[in-house]
């Protein structure tokens, strides 16, 4: 688990991923508009990859003050041979505009560099300005309209 000032990022487990994929929270409290298709797809992808353990997995985003799961952030796998790893994130609409995505992305970036990643990339779908703003706040620079990059200083 990764702790930030306002968030808890919990790595997916096979049981949690199955619950997200099915939209069935059981023991966890979820925002009314979570999970959404992006998080369900990430959970299915994680399960389809054999539910790997370790740090290079998707994480849920839980707001510490309320205990609600409001989204997900995670790696699209381990770094490649060049040390590049891709991240993605998404928030329930009810949780947007509060800086949670930028806080979660920054925590994931810090983890990746601590674990030896040399470069982190993120791919945006279409012209998604709110997501581009998240990446800017996390330190990324725009390489092309849909691809953003961050390398350690």
N, CA, C and O of each residue as an XYZ file, in Angstrom:
612
protein
N       0.847     -1.180      0.000
C       0.000      0.000      0.000
C       0.890      1.240      0.000
O       1.947      1.269      0.632
N       0.439      2.256     -0.720
C       1.131      3.535     -0.777
C       0.240      4.558     -0.082
O      -0.951      4.650     -0.381
N       0.808      5.326      0.841
C       0.063      6.361      1.546
C       0.539      7.730      1.093
O       1.740      7.983      1.006
N      -0.403      8.604      0.807
C      -0.100     10.003      0.522
C      -0.825     10.842      1.573
O      -1.448     10.297      2.484
N      -0.746     12.134      1.448
C      -1.390     13.004      2.423
C      -2.883     12.716      2.553
O      -3.417     12.676      3.661
N      -3.558     12.513      1.413
C      -5.018     12.337      1.452
C      -5.506     10.991      0.967
O      -6.696     10.695      1.067
N      -4.597     10.155      0.435
C      -5.025      8.944     -0.259
C      -4.322      7.699      0.253
O      -3.232      7.763      0.821
N      -4.974      6.567      0.036
C      -4.363      5.246      0.174
C      -4.451      4.585     -1.191
O      -5.535      4.484     -1.764
N      -3.334      4.141     -1.707
C      -3.295      3.416     -2.976
C      -3.061      1.953     -2.640
O      -2.004      1.581     -2.130
N      -4.053      1.132     -2.930
C      -3.974     -0.297     -2.594
C      -3.746     -1.109     -3.861
O      -4.506     -0.990     -4.822
N      -2.690     -1.944     -3.868
C      -2.451     -2.766     -5.057
C      -3.574     -3.781     -5.252
O      -4.128     -4.310     -4.289
N      -3.894     -4.038     -6.504
C      -4.917     -5.041     -6.787
C      -4.433     -6.414     -6.347
O      -3.252     -6.747     -6.435
N      -5.371     -7.175     -5.881
C      -5.195     -8.597     -5.615
C      -6.200     -9.302     -6.521
O      -7.105     -8.654     -7.046
N      -6.064    -10.603     -6.714
C      -7.055    -11.293     -7.551
C      -8.489    -11.114     -7.059
O      -9.397    -10.941     -7.872
N      -8.709    -11.153     -5.750
C     -10.063    -11.014     -5.213
C     -10.596     -9.606     -5.461
O     -11.730     -9.440     -5.912
N      -9.788     -8.601     -5.170
C     -10.219     -7.218     -5.386
C     -10.457     -6.954     -6.869
O     -11.439     -6.308     -7.234
N      -9.570     -7.448     -7.719
C      -9.739     -7.247     -9.163
C     -11.037     -7.878     -9.655
O     -11.739     -7.284    -10.474
N     -11.361     -9.058     -9.173
C     -12.610     -9.717     -9.577
C     -13.818     -8.899     -9.132
O     -14.806     -8.809     -9.861
N     -13.747     -8.308     -7.952
C     -14.854     -7.483     -7.462
C     -15.017     -6.230     -8.311
O     -16.136     -5.827     -8.629
N     -13.898     -5.617     -8.674
C     -13.958     -4.422     -9.519
C     -14.504     -4.786    -10.898
O     -15.381     -4.103    -11.425
N     -13.982     -5.860    -11.473
C     -14.438     -6.290    -12.804
C     -15.944     -6.550    -12.805
O     -16.626     -6.264    -13.788
N     -16.459     -7.095    -11.699
C     -17.891     -7.401    -11.589
C     -18.720     -6.235    -11.046
O     -19.950     -6.276    -11.077
N     -18.038     -5.191    -10.548
C     -18.754     -4.058     -9.968
C     -19.375     -4.364     -8.622
O     -20.394     -3.775     -8.261
N     -18.767     -5.293     -7.863
C     -19.335     -5.743     -6.592
C     -18.380     -5.424     -5.434
O     -17.403     -6.149     -5.249
N     -18.627     -4.371     -4.652
C     -17.670     -3.929     -3.649
C     -17.489     -4.850     -2.443
O     -16.358     -5.003     -1.982
N     -18.485     -5.437     -1.939
C     -18.480     -6.261     -0.725
C     -17.858     -5.515      0.459
O     -18.512     -4.643      1.030
N     -16.612     -5.831      0.847
C     -16.054     -5.252      2.075
C     -15.622     -3.797      1.948
O     -15.475     -3.120      2.965
N     -15.417     -3.302      0.756
C     -14.946     -1.932      0.586
C     -16.093     -0.986      0.307
O     -17.133     -1.384     -0.217
N     -15.891      0.284      0.667
C     -16.862      1.328      0.348
C     -16.408      1.991     -0.943
O     -15.264      2.430     -1.055
N     -17.301      2.061     -1.906
C     -16.996      2.663     -3.198
C     -17.893      3.866     -3.430
O     -19.047      3.892     -3.003
N     -17.345      4.857     -4.111
C     -18.169      5.978     -4.562
C     -19.301      5.411     -5.417
O     -19.142      4.370     -6.054
N     -20.433      6.093     -5.427
C     -21.595      5.606     -6.169
C     -21.310      5.400     -7.655
O     -21.911      4.533     -8.289
N     -20.397      6.193     -8.212
C     -20.090      6.086     -9.647
C     -18.778      5.340     -9.921
O     -18.155      5.542    -10.963
N     -18.361      4.482     -8.988
C     -17.185      3.630     -9.155
C     -17.628      2.190     -8.989
O     -18.501      1.940     -8.157
N     -17.099      1.238     -9.709
C     -16.088      1.387    -10.752
C     -16.718      1.799    -12.076
O     -17.905      1.573    -12.314
N     -15.928      2.390    -12.907
C     -16.349      2.763    -14.246
C     -15.596      1.867    -15.220
O     -14.732      1.091    -14.810
N     -15.914      1.968    -16.493
C     -15.382      1.024    -17.484
C     -13.854      0.961    -17.488
O     -13.291     -0.126    -17.617
N     -13.176      2.093    -17.352
C     -11.716      2.076    -17.370
C     -11.126      1.235    -16.258
O     -10.184      0.476    -16.488
N     -11.664      1.359    -15.061
C     -11.156      0.560    -13.947
C     -11.545     -0.910    -14.084
O     -10.775     -1.799    -13.719
N     -12.730     -1.157    -14.607
C     -13.122     -2.545    -14.834
C     -12.223     -3.189    -15.892
O     -11.848     -4.354    -15.754
N     -11.875     -2.452    -16.938
C     -10.977     -2.977    -17.968
C      -9.595     -3.247    -17.390
O      -8.980     -4.263    -17.717
N      -9.095     -2.354    -16.534
C      -7.782     -2.567    -15.905
C      -7.815     -3.813    -15.018
O      -6.861     -4.591    -15.003
N      -8.898     -4.001    -14.288
C      -9.028     -5.183    -13.430
C      -9.069     -6.461    -14.268
O      -8.443     -7.460    -13.916
N      -9.808     -6.424    -15.373
C      -9.851     -7.606    -16.254
C      -8.482     -7.871    -16.877
O      -8.075     -9.026    -17.009
N      -7.772     -6.813    -17.258
C      -6.426     -6.972    -17.816
C      -5.463     -7.570    -16.809
O      -4.654     -8.433    -17.152
N      -5.545     -7.119    -15.579
C      -4.719     -7.650    -14.500
C      -5.003     -9.147    -14.302
O      -4.081     -9.955    -14.189
N      -6.281     -9.497    -14.262
C      -6.641    -10.906    -14.106
C      -6.201    -11.725    -15.313
O      -5.737    -12.856    -15.165
N      -6.347    -11.150    -16.516
C      -5.951    -11.849    -17.736
C      -4.452    -12.056    -17.845
O      -3.995    -12.959    -18.546
N      -3.682    -11.220    -17.152
C      -2.220    -11.357    -17.151
C      -1.754    -12.324    -16.072
O      -0.554    -12.457    -15.835
N      -2.686    -12.995    -15.422
C      -2.316    -13.956    -14.392
C      -2.226    -13.346    -13.007
O      -1.646    -13.953    -12.106
N      -2.790    -12.151    -12.813
C      -2.819    -11.473    -11.517
C      -1.428    -11.381    -10.902
O      -1.183    -11.939     -9.833
N      -0.514    -10.678    -11.575
C       0.850    -10.596    -11.052
C       0.889     -9.901     -9.694
O       0.066     -9.034     -9.403
N       1.848    -10.291     -8.878
C       2.072     -9.642     -7.584
C       3.213     -8.650     -7.750
O       3.902     -8.646     -8.770
N       3.401     -7.829     -6.762
C       4.510     -6.888     -6.794
C       4.042     -5.481     -7.063
O       2.840     -5.220     -7.132
N       4.973     -4.583     -7.214
C       4.615     -3.165     -7.304
C       4.107     -2.710     -8.669
O       3.477     -1.655     -8.750
N       4.351     -3.452     -9.737
C       4.041     -2.980    -11.097
C       2.636     -3.376    -11.517
O       2.446     -3.971    -12.578
N       1.660     -3.052    -10.697
C       0.269     -3.462    -10.898
C      -0.656     -2.246    -10.782
O      -0.198     -1.162    -10.420
N      -1.936     -2.405    -11.080
C      -2.905     -1.343    -10.813
C      -3.179     -1.221     -9.308
O      -3.034     -2.186     -8.556
N      -3.570     -0.035     -8.895
C      -3.908      0.267     -7.506
C      -5.272      0.960     -7.473
O      -5.626      1.686     -8.402
N      -6.026      0.736     -6.414
C      -7.226      1.534     -6.206
C      -6.829      2.830     -5.510
O      -5.824      2.883     -4.801
N      -7.623      3.869     -5.717
C      -7.429      5.151     -5.050
C      -8.538      5.291     -4.019
O      -9.718      5.364     -4.363
N      -8.147      5.327     -2.761
C      -9.092      5.457     -1.654
C      -8.846      6.791     -0.950
O      -7.705      7.114     -0.620
N      -9.886      7.554     -0.721
C      -9.776      8.817      0.006
C      -9.724      8.483      1.496
O     -10.649      7.879      2.040
N      -8.641      8.881      2.143
C      -8.455      8.527      3.555
C      -9.563      9.074      4.447
O     -10.031      8.372      5.343
N      -9.990     10.308      4.220
C     -10.981     10.936      5.098
C     -12.325     10.220      5.074
O     -12.990     10.121      6.105
N     -12.727      9.725      3.919
C     -14.045      9.094      3.795
C     -13.990      7.573      3.710
O     -14.986      6.899      3.974
N     -12.836      7.036      3.344
C     -12.726      5.596      3.136
C     -13.315      5.122      1.826
O     -13.405      3.917      1.592
N     -13.724      6.057      0.952
C     -14.325      5.679     -0.328
C     -13.263      5.425     -1.389
O     -12.309      6.192     -1.521
N     -13.434      4.345     -2.141
C     -12.615      4.101     -3.326
C     -13.241      4.918     -4.454
O     -14.432      4.797     -4.739
N     -12.410      5.759     -5.095
C     -12.922      6.693     -6.099
C     -12.263      6.541     -7.468
O     -12.608      7.265     -8.402
N     -11.327      5.616     -7.597
C     -10.669      5.468     -8.886
C      -9.512      4.505     -8.813
O      -9.361      3.735     -7.865
N      -8.690      4.576     -9.862
C      -7.538      3.701     -9.943
C      -6.369      4.408    -10.600
O      -6.536      5.360    -11.362
N      -5.190      3.917    -10.286
C      -3.942      4.395    -10.862
C      -3.045      3.171    -10.935
O      -3.149      2.279    -10.092
N      -2.185      3.115    -11.908
C      -1.327      1.934    -11.923
C      -0.397      1.884    -13.096
O      -0.420      2.723    -13.997
N       0.419      0.868    -13.046
C       1.384      0.598    -14.097
C       0.756     -0.340    -15.115
O      -0.087     -1.173    -14.780
N       1.178     -0.192    -16.358
C       0.720     -1.079    -17.426
C       1.653     -2.278    -17.557
O       1.717     -2.906    -18.614
N       2.369     -2.594    -16.496
C       3.324     -3.692    -16.476
C       4.651     -3.206    -15.921
O       4.808     -2.035    -15.575
N       5.595     -4.118    -15.843
C       6.935     -3.786    -15.358
C       7.677     -2.957    -16.409
O       7.284     -2.944    -17.575
N       8.736     -2.271    -16.006
C       9.523     -1.511    -16.987
C      10.073     -2.423    -18.083
O      10.377     -3.591    -17.842
N      10.195     -1.869    -19.289
C      10.784     -2.624    -20.395
C      12.304     -2.626    -20.271
O      12.852     -2.120    -19.292
N      12.974     -3.190    -21.255
C      14.435     -3.328    -21.203
C      15.164     -1.991    -21.124
O      16.312     -1.945    -20.682
N      14.522     -0.905    -21.543
C      15.149      0.418    -21.448
C      14.836      1.108    -20.119
O      15.336      2.202    -19.858
N      14.021      0.483    -19.285
C      13.651      1.079    -18.005
C      12.435      1.980    -18.081
O      12.165      2.748    -17.158
N      11.696      1.885    -19.185
C      10.501      2.708    -19.365
C       9.273      1.951    -18.882
O       9.095      0.772    -19.187
N       8.433      2.639    -18.129
C       7.186      2.063    -17.633
C       6.062      3.046    -17.936
O       6.259      4.261    -17.901
N       4.890      2.511    -18.231
C       3.734      3.357    -18.518
C       2.764      3.334    -17.352
O       2.543      2.297    -16.728
N       2.183      4.508    -17.065
C       1.157      4.593    -16.035
C      -0.161      5.050    -16.647
O      -0.200      5.622    -17.736
N      -1.220      4.786    -15.928
C      -2.545      5.257    -16.291
C      -3.321      5.534    -15.021
O      -2.929      5.091    -13.941
N      -4.414      6.260    -15.140
C      -5.213      6.612    -13.973
C      -6.607      7.010    -14.427
O      -6.834      7.329    -15.594
N      -7.515      6.984    -13.498
C      -8.868      7.430    -13.767
C      -9.612      7.625    -12.464
O      -9.382      6.913    -11.486
N     -10.505      8.597    -12.463
C     -11.298      8.881    -11.273
C     -12.779      8.857    -11.610
O     -13.194      9.206    -12.715
N     -13.555      8.441    -10.640
C     -14.998      8.573    -10.761
C     -15.308     10.056    -10.929
O     -14.634     10.909    -10.352
N     -16.306     10.347    -11.704
C     -16.646     11.743    -11.962
C     -16.890     12.519    -10.667
O     -16.550     13.699    -10.585
N     -17.467     11.880     -9.670
C     -17.764     12.550     -8.404
C     -16.514     12.970     -7.640
O     -16.601     13.798     -6.732
N     -15.355     12.417     -7.989
C     -14.108     12.724     -7.274
C     -13.181     13.644     -8.061
O     -12.100     13.987     -7.581
N     -13.582     14.042     -9.244
C     -12.714     14.866    -10.084
C     -12.645     16.307     -9.585
O     -13.540     16.795     -8.895
N     -11.546     16.971     -9.961
C     -11.384     18.378     -9.635
C     -10.874     18.648     -8.234
O     -10.905     19.792     -7.779
N     -10.405     17.622     -7.537
C      -9.927     17.785     -6.164
C      -8.433     17.483     -6.027
O      -7.890     17.498     -4.922
N      -7.776     17.208     -7.156
C      -6.347     16.936     -7.123
C      -5.970     15.505     -6.781
O      -4.787     15.206     -6.619
N      -6.946     14.617     -6.668
C      -6.639     13.228     -6.305
C      -5.810     12.514     -7.376
O      -4.880     11.778     -7.046
N      -6.133     12.722     -8.637
C      -5.396     12.032     -9.702
C      -3.940     12.470     -9.721
O      -3.047     11.634     -9.862
N      -3.684     13.774     -9.580
C      -2.301     14.261     -9.571
C      -1.550     13.730     -8.359
O      -0.379     13.367     -8.473
N      -2.195     13.679     -7.210
C      -1.559     13.157     -5.995
C      -1.225     11.678     -6.147
O      -0.143     11.234     -5.761
N      -2.160     10.919     -6.711
C      -1.928      9.491     -6.915
C      -0.844      9.255     -7.963
O       0.017      8.395     -7.773
N      -0.872     10.006     -9.066
C       0.142      9.842    -10.108
C       1.527     10.194     -9.576
O       2.496      9.498     -9.878
N       1.634     11.256     -8.795
C       2.930     11.648     -8.228
C       3.473     10.555     -7.303
O       4.676     10.294     -7.294
N       2.602      9.924     -6.533
C       3.041      8.834     -5.649
C       3.536      7.643     -6.459
O       4.527      7.010     -6.094
N       2.855      7.340     -7.548
C       3.265      6.221     -8.400
C       4.598      6.523     -9.096
O       5.453      5.647     -9.225
N       4.760      7.765     -9.537
C       6.018      8.197    -10.158
C       7.168      8.023     -9.169
O       8.216      7.481     -9.519
N       6.971      8.482     -7.938
C       8.027      8.357     -6.920
C       8.381      6.894     -6.681
O       9.557      6.551     -6.562
N       7.382      6.040     -6.612
C       7.629      4.611     -6.430
C       8.425      4.048     -7.601
O       9.398      3.322     -7.397
N       8.027      4.373     -8.810
C       8.711      3.841     -9.996
C      10.181      4.229    -10.007
O      11.036      3.390    -10.291
N      10.490      5.487     -9.704
C      11.890      5.907     -9.699
C      12.665      5.259     -8.555
O      13.833      4.910     -8.725
N      12.035      5.093     -7.396
C      12.707      4.385     -6.282
C      13.051      2.951     -6.673
O      14.066      2.406     -6.238
N      12.191      2.340     -7.504
C      12.404      0.952     -7.919
C      13.293      0.821     -9.153
O      13.493     -0.286     -9.653
N      13.828      1.935     -9.648
C      14.799      1.876    -10.727
C      14.306      2.203    -12.118
O      15.075      2.093    -13.073
N      13.063      2.597    -12.273
C      12.593      2.988    -13.607
C      13.403      4.199    -14.077
O      13.767      5.063    -13.279
N      13.676      4.249    -15.370
C      14.449      5.366    -15.935
C      13.571      6.411    -16.603
O      13.965      7.569    -16.746
N      12.385      5.995    -17.007
C      11.475      6.910    -17.688
C      10.050      6.413    -17.480
O       9.790      5.210    -17.460
N       9.133      7.366    -17.326
C       7.724      7.025    -17.163
C       6.957      7.724    -18.266
O       7.176      8.904    -18.537
N       6.067      7.000    -18.893
C       5.254      7.572    -19.966
C       3.780      7.408    -19.618
O       3.390      6.537    -18.840
N       2.991      8.264    -20.215
C       1.534      8.187    -20.089
C       0.948      8.543    -21.445
O       1.450      9.431    -22.134
N      -0.101      7.856    -21.819
C      -0.768      8.092    -23.096
C      -2.163      8.616    -22.823
O      -2.925      8.015    -22.066
N      -2.494      9.736    -23.440
C      -3.827     10.305    -23.297
C      -4.704      9.856    -24.446
O      -4.233      9.637    -25.562
N      -5.968      9.726    -24.157
C      -6.937      9.460    -25.210
C      -7.480     10.799    -25.688
O      -8.022     11.572    -24.899
N      -7.337     11.067    -26.961
C      -7.866     12.290    -27.574
C      -7.252     13.538    -26.935
O      -6.128     13.492    -26.434
N      -7.968     14.621    -26.952
C      -7.490     15.884    -26.401
C      -8.100     16.063    -25.013
O      -9.028     16.852    -24.837
N      -7.583     15.338    -24.038
C      -8.138     15.322    -22.689
C      -7.372     16.324    -21.818
O      -6.395     15.958    -21.165
N      -7.813     17.587    -21.808
C      -7.114     18.643    -21.071
C      -7.049     18.405    -19.576
O      -5.998     18.655    -18.986
N      -8.114     17.931    -18.917
C      -7.981     17.659    -17.479
C      -6.887     16.629    -17.187
O      -6.143     16.778    -16.218
N      -6.783     15.595    -18.010
C      -5.743     14.595    -17.815
C      -4.363     15.173    -18.122
O      -3.393     14.855    -17.433
N      -4.268     16.005    -19.133
C      -2.995     16.675    -19.431
C      -2.570     17.542    -18.249
O      -1.383     17.611    -17.930
N      -3.515     18.197    -17.602
C      -3.198     19.008    -16.427
C      -2.681     18.150    -15.275
O      -1.771     18.560    -14.554
N      -3.254     16.966    -15.101
C      -2.773     16.030    -14.077
C      -1.310     15.689    -14.350
O      -0.479     15.721    -13.442
N      -1.002     15.364    -15.602
C       0.369     14.990    -15.945
C       1.333     16.156    -15.750
O       2.447     15.957    -15.266
N       0.926     17.356    -16.115
C       1.779     18.537    -15.883
C       2.083     18.684    -14.396
O       3.233     18.901    -14.015
N       1.055     18.566    -13.554
C       1.249     18.709    -12.105
C       2.153     17.610    -11.555
O       2.839     17.817    -10.554
N       2.159     16.452    -12.194
C       3.016     15.349    -11.749
C       4.428     15.449    -12.321
O       5.274     14.610    -12.014
N       4.699     16.469    -13.154
C       6.052     16.687    -13.664
C       6.317     16.204    -15.066
O       7.447     16.314    -15.543
N       5.318     15.671    -15.750
C       5.489     15.161    -17.109
C       5.590     16.323    -18.099
O       5.106     17.427    -17.847
N       6.231     16.037    -19.226
C       6.248     16.982    -20.341
C       5.624     16.307    -21.553
O       5.701     15.090    -21.721
N       5.009     17.126    -22.387
C       4.317     16.620    -23.568
C       5.327     16.295    -24.660
O       6.080     17.165    -25.098
N       5.340     15.041    -25.097
C       6.207     14.613    -26.191
C       5.477     14.723    -27.521
O       6.076     15.055    -28.544
N       4.192     14.445    -27.495
C       3.298     14.597    -28.644
C       1.916     14.831    -28.047
O       1.754     14.705    -26.834
N       0.921     15.164    -28.853
C      -0.396     15.452    -28.264
C      -0.973     14.336    -27.399
O      -1.761     14.609    -26.493
N      -0.603     13.102    -27.654
C      -1.173     12.000    -26.882
C      -0.162     11.298    -25.985
O      -0.546     10.411    -25.223
N       1.109     11.660    -26.047
C       2.143     10.953    -25.267
C       2.899     11.946    -24.403
O       3.358     12.985    -24.876
N       3.020     11.606    -23.126
C       3.698     12.436    -22.138
C       4.822     11.630    -21.501
O       4.708     10.412    -21.357
N       5.915     12.305    -21.116
C       7.107     11.622    -20.617
C       7.644     12.315    -19.374
O       7.564     13.536    -19.241
N       8.194     11.514    -18.466
C       8.865     12.025    -17.284
C      10.115     11.196    -17.067
O      10.053      9.967    -17.023
N      11.245     11.862    -16.932
C      12.519     11.204    -16.620
C      13.092     11.909    -15.403
O      12.844     13.099    -15.210
N      13.852     11.199    -14.579
C      14.407     11.850    -13.386
C      15.363     12.969    -13.769
O      16.029     12.914    -14.802
N      15.415     13.977    -12.920
C      16.303     15.125    -13.178
C      17.754     14.763    -12.963
O      18.633     15.608    -13.135
